[in-house]
Amino acid sequence: MTENITTKKQTWITIFIFLGFVIALTSPFHYAIVNLYPSRIYVGAIMWCPAIATFMTLKIRGRKISSLHWNWGKWKYIQWCYLVPALYGIITYVFIWIFGFGNVANEDLITEWGKELGLFGIGTLNPTSITILAIILLGTVEVIRAAATTLGEEIGWRGFFIYELRKVLSFTGVSIFSGFVWAAWHWPLLVYYSSNVLLEFITFFIVIISMSFIMTYYTFKSKSLWPAVIFHAVSNVYIQKIMPPLIIKVEGTEYWLGENGIMFAIVTCVFGLYFWRKAIKENL
């Protein structure tokens, strides 16, 4: 009994060492984002802070970096971690269109999207062709690019943090605790970009904690950090890059749109509940 208590105490010490490093490393960049400008340089640096915090924690605790779950795992988990975030992103905007919170983009908006992506000059492209080509390029090349930064986060959050939490908490506890910390860690971006801080804090926390249930499920099933890297990258690309240009905003419904929108919070919450029940049934 005494040995078990000591082991748990050491685990919590490791967890708080890691979180201490995360706070110390990200604070200067948080300051830069809030007080200067949210440059991609600062955002990219922040996304690698959890990885650096992990390496520093492992060094202090006398553990090797190779002890993390670097193996690729089964391809089916990689595939599902592409399909699930793509699916909930698409479902979110389908519901937005159905309920009239936004309209399907017209030809002019699609054309502008094509210009922004540099798709003109490679032949005559109609709006349908632009849309298809943009989705293919963003869904592949942009996902790979995004994975270079989400890797930094996922080495920390899913590669290390949730495995430490698993030693002292249940699957439910791991998902909620890690999700809450992960969401709180984003606060400077919310403060800078939000037009309704309270509402968007609520919806964002719902989204992130819901995603935490899904990503924790696939991380533990695959015993690999790579599915979470792909999931995170695909989620960012679909909800930030692919779906928004395909919608015309309707005045008065802006709080239903985007990654901090009410609709996205509802959809991801349903997905999160599904994977929570799935994990409980599988005794994960």
Secondary structure, DSSP 8 states (H G I E B T S, - for coil): -HHHHHHHHHHHHHHHHHHHHHHHHHHHHHHHHHHT---HHHHHHHHHHHHHHHHHHHHHTT--GGGS--S---HHHHHHHHHHHHHHHHHHHHHHHHTTSEEE--HHHHHHHHHHTT-TTSS---HHHHHHHHHHHIIIIIHHHHHHHHHHHHHHIIIIIHHHHHTTS-HHHHHHHHHHHHHHTTHHHHHHH-SSHHHHHHHHHHHHHHHHHHHHHHHHHHTSSHHHHHHHHHHHHIIIIISGGGEEE-TT-GGGSSTTSHHHHHHHHHHHHHHHHHHHHTT-
